[in-house]
Amino acid sequence: MDIPKEFQQKICSCFGKDGEKWLLTLNERVNHVADNWGLTIKAPVSNLSYNYVLNVTDAQQVSYILKLGVPNFDCRNEMKTMQLYNGIGCANIVKWDEENGAILLEKVDPGTMLSEVTDDEQATTIFTAVWMKLRRDLPIDDNIPMITEWATALTRYIDNYKESEGKIPNEFVYTATKYIKELMDTSDGYCLLHGDLHHENILYSESRGWLAIDPKGVGGDPYFDLISYLINHLMEKQDPKSVLHQRVNQICELLQLDCKRLLKAAVGMSTLYACWALEDGDPYWETTFQCAEWFQEFLEKELDVMNL
């Protein structure tokens, strides 16, 4: 079985010894699941990230996607989240195996990514439609993690830089923490959030339209689920700051949202993403934090207008 070296390195870097052990058993796991579910293995997808993803067919030659990840809480949480979405706004989950970290998914055909839509206003309109389809109340008894649990990375950042400033000013991290708490405290109701809803996780189905894939599954105010899209595929634009501002305005208009509330969510989440990137040694932190600074600038202008 072909397991690219770059994929192996990424798994080992992210999951450590658990990832190394998983890679050693991956071939066995794939064959076990394929035999149990009556699948014929085809080629892996070309854009592997943190899961091993294969094209497969069943006995009736129906095509599916077989996805295997390191069996852990996040993997099980994704399975649970997909069951809760139940194919509404999201690709269908057909079967799952928690022990082997395996999920059999509807194949989204042709699977065109939202990133291939070159008109940014059109892409944003499509995104908001998918965001709306995914909205549902947070289940009470399903042990879904909360945004506040994710935000502990902000506290870790401050703890690491108590005596001196890190690459992100401490005061900015305090502000981001305050905004996240404010939105959670004033929410009209917590929702089940996708948690990673951006261009590459929205695909086109000829039969069902645009669908989300790969949900993280997290609970919180629905505004938080807008931020991954806002900052994605931005820096390659000729004027990224203007495009970001246009996306904010368009989303607020289409969804009839409170712009100040969205901008507070954006400052909070983009700062959180930047802190995660720093923890992982990812240079992407810098452009992510640039977005956080722009969001804060937009917010201050909105507040100035209110005070006139």
C-alpha positions in Angstrom: 0.0 0.0 0.0 1.3 3.4 -1.0 1.8 5.6 2.1 3.7 8.8 1.0 6.7 9.8 3.1 5.5 13.3 3.6 2.2 12.0 5.0 4.1 9.7 7.4 6.2 12.6 8.6 3.2 14.7 9.2 1.5 12.0 11.2 4.6 11.4 13.3 5.0 15.1 13.9 1.4 15.6 15.0 0.7 12.4 16.9 4.2 11.3 18.1 4.5 7.7 19.2 0.8 7.0 18.7 1.2 8.2 15.1 4.2 5.9 14.6 2.3 2.9 16.0 -0.7 3.7 13.8 1.4 3.9 10.7 2.8 0.5 11.4 -0.7 -1.0 11.5 -2.3 1.1 8.8 -2.1 -1.5 6.1 -3.6 -4.1 8.3 -6.4 -1.7 9.4 -7.3 -0.8 5.8 -7.5 -4.4 4.8 -9.5 -5.4 7.9 -12.1 -2.6 7.3 -12.3 -3.3 3.5 -12.9 -7.0 4.2 -15.6 -6.3 6.8 -17.4 -3.8 4.7 -17.0 -5.6 1.4 -15.0 -2.8 -0.2 -12.5 -2.8 -3.1 -9.6 -0.5 -2.5 -8.7 2.0 -5.2 -6.1 4.8 -5.1 -5.6 7.2 -2.2 -6.6 10.8 -2.8 -3.8 13.2 -3.8 -4.2 15.7 -1.0 -3.6 13.7 2.2 -3.4 15.7 5.4 -3.9 14.1 8.8 -6.0 11.1 7.6 -5.4 8.4 5.1 -8.1 8.7 2.6 -8.9 6.2 -0.2 -11.3 5.9 -3.1 -13.2 2.6 -2.7 -16.1 0.7 -4.3 -18.6 -1.7 -2.8 -19.9 -5.0 -4.3 -22.4 -3.0 -6.5 -19.5 -0.8 -7.8 -20.9 2.2 -6.0 -18.0 4.6 -5.2 -17.3 5.8 -1.6 -14.5 7.5 0.3 -12.8 5.5 3.1 -11.1 7.7 5.7 -8.8 6.4 8.4 -7.4 8.4 11.2 -5.4 7.8 14.4 -8.2 6.4 16.7 -8.5 9.1 19.4 -11.1 11.5 20.8 -11.0 13.8 17.8 -11.5 10.9 15.4 -14.5 9.7 17.4 -15.8 13.2 17.8 -15.8 13.6 14.0 -17.8 10.4 13.6 -20.3 11.6 16.2 -20.6 15.0 14.5 -21.3 13.6 11.1 -24.0 11.4 12.5 -25.6 14.5 14.1 -25.5 16.3 10.8 -27.1 13.3 9.2 -26.2 14.3 5.6 -27.9 17.8 5.9 -25.5 20.3 4.5 -22.7 17.7 5.0 -21.6 14.6 3.2 -23.3 11.4 4.5 -21.5 9.1 6.9 -22.3 5.5 5.8 -20.4 3.3 8.3 -17.9 3.8 11.0 -15.5 1.8 13.1 -14.2 3.6 16.2 -11.6 0.9 17.1 -9.9 1.3 13.7 -10.6 5.0 13.3 -12.4 4.3 10.0 -15.2 6.2 8.4 -17.0 5.2 5.1 -18.3 8.4 3.4 -20.5 9.3 0.6 -18.3 10.3 -2.4 -19.0 13.9 -3.3 -18.9 13.9 -7.1 -17.3 15.7 -8.9 -16.0 17.1 -5.6 -15.1 20.6 -6.9 -13.7 22.6 -4.0 -15.1 26.0 -3.2 -11.5 27.3 -3.6 -12.0 26.7 -7.4 -14.7 29.4 -7.5 -12.7 32.4 -8.5 -15.3 35.1 -7.9 -15.0 35.9 -4.2 -18.5 37.3 -3.8 -19.9 34.1 -5.4 -17.8 31.9 -3.2 -19.0 33.8 -0.1 -22.6 33.4 -1.1 -22.1 29.7 -1.5 -20.3 29.5 1.9 -23.1 31.3 3.7 -25.7 28.9 2.2 -23.7 25.9 3.5 -23.2 27.6 6.9 -27.0 28.0 7.2 -27.7 24.3 6.3 -25.3 23.2 9.1 -27.0 25.2 11.8 -28.5 23.0 14.6 -28.7 23.2 18.4 -26.0 21.7 20.4 -27.0 18.2 21.7 -27.1 18.1 25.5 -25.6 14.7 26.2 -23.1 14.1 23.4 -19.9 15.2 25.1 -19.0 17.6 22.3 -16.1 19.9 23.2 -16.8 23.6 23.6 -15.0 26.6 22.1 -14.0 27.6 25.6 -11.9 24.3 25.7 -10.2 25.3 22.5 -9.5 28.7 23.8 -7.3 27.3 26.6 -4.5 27.7 24.0 -4.8 31.4 24.7 -4.2 30.9 28.4 -1.3 28.6 27.6 0.2 31.4 25.5 0.0 33.9 28.3 1.4 31.4 30.8 4.4 30.9 28.5 5.1 34.6 28.3 4.4 36.0 31.7 7.8 37.6 32.0 8.1 38.9 28.5 6.1 39.5 25.3 5.9 36.7 22.8 5.5 37.2 19.0 1.8 38.1 19.6 1.4 40.9 22.2 0.0 39.6 25.5 -2.5 42.4 25.6 -3.9 41.3 22.2 -4.3 37.7 23.5 -6.1 39.0 26.6 -8.5 40.9 24.3 -9.1 37.8 22.2 -9.9 35.8 25.3 -12.3 38.5 26.5 -14.2 38.5 23.2 -14.6 34.8 23.2 -15.9 34.8 26.7 -18.2 37.7 25.9 -19.8 35.9 22.9 -20.2 32.7 24.9 -21.8 34.5 27.8 -24.2 36.5 25.6 -25.1 33.8 23.1 -28.7 33.2 22.1 -28.0 29.5 22.2 -25.0 27.2 21.6 -24.9 25.4 18.3 -23.1 22.4 16.9 -20.3 24.0 14.9 -18.3 22.4 12.1 -15.2 24.0 13.5 -13.2 24.1 10.3 -15.5 25.4 7.6 -13.4 26.8 4.8 -13.0 26.6 1.1 -11.3 23.1 1.0 -13.9 21.6 3.3 -16.8 22.6 1.0 -17.3 20.4 -2.1 -19.7 20.4 -5.0 -22.0 17.4 -5.5 -23.7 17.1 -8.9 -26.7 15.5 -7.2 -26.8 17.4 -3.9 -25.2 20.8 -4.4 -22.5 22.2 -2.1 -21.7 20.1 0.9 -19.3 20.3 3.9 -16.8 17.6 4.8 -14.4 16.9 7.6 -16.2 18.5 10.6 -14.2 18.9 13.8 -17.4 19.1 15.9 -17.4 21.8 18.7 -20.0 23.7 20.6 -20.4 27.4 20.8 -22.0 30.6 19.4 -22.7 30.2 15.7 -20.6 33.3 14.8 -17.4 31.3 15.6 -18.1 29.0 12.7 -17.6 31.9 10.2 -14.0 32.7 10.8 -12.1 29.9 9.1 -13.6 30.9 5.8 -13.0 34.7 6.3 -9.2 34.3 6.6 -8.8 31.4 4.1 -7.4 32.1 0.6 -6.9 35.7 1.4 -3.2 36.6 1.2 -3.0 35.7 -2.5 -5.5 38.4 -3.3 -4.2 41.7 -4.8 -5.6 43.6 -1.8 -6.3 41.1 1.0 -7.4 43.6 3.6 -10.1 45.0 1.3 -11.2 41.5 0.4 -11.4 40.6 4.1 -13.5 43.7 4.8 -15.8 42.9 1.8 -16.3 39.3 3.1 -17.2 40.6 6.5 -19.7 43.0 5.1 -21.2 40.5 2.6 -21.7 37.8 5.3 -23.3 40.3 7.7 -25.7 41.4 4.9 -26.6 38.0 3.7 -27.1 36.5 7.1 -28.4 39.6 8.9 -25.7 39.4 11.5 -24.4 41.9 14.1 -21.1 43.2 12.5 -19.5 44.0 15.8 -20.3 40.6 17.2 -18.8 39.0 14.1 -15.7 41.1 14.4 -15.2 40.1 18.0 -15.6 36.5 17.1 -13.1 37.0 14.3 -10.5 38.7 16.6 -10.9 35.9 19.1 -10.7 32.9 16.7 -8.0 34.2 14.4 -5.8 35.0 17.5 -6.5 31.5 18.7 -5.5 30.0 15.3 -2.3 32.1 15.4 -1.4 30.7 18.8 -2.0 27.2 17.6 0.2 27.8 14.7 3.0 29.1 16.9 2.7 26.0 19.1 3.1 23.8 16.0 6.0 25.9 14.7 3.9 26.8 11.7 5.0 30.1 9.9 1.4 30.6 8.9 0.9 32.2 12.4 2.1 35.5 11.0 -0.5 35.9 8.3 -3.2 34.6 10.6 -2.3 37.2 13.2 -2.3 39.9 10.5 -5.9 39.0 9.9 -6.6 39.3 13.7 -5.1 42.8 13.7 -7.2 43.8 10.7 -10.4 42.5 12.4 -9.6 44.6 15.4 -9.1 47.7 13.2 -12.4 47.1 11.6 -14.1 46.7 15.0 -12.6 49.9 16.3 -13.9 51.8 13.3 -17.4 50.2 13.8 -17.3 51.3 17.5 -16.2 54.9 16.5 -19.2 55.1 14.1 -21.5 54.1 17.0 -20.1 56.9 19.2 -20.5 59.7 16.7 
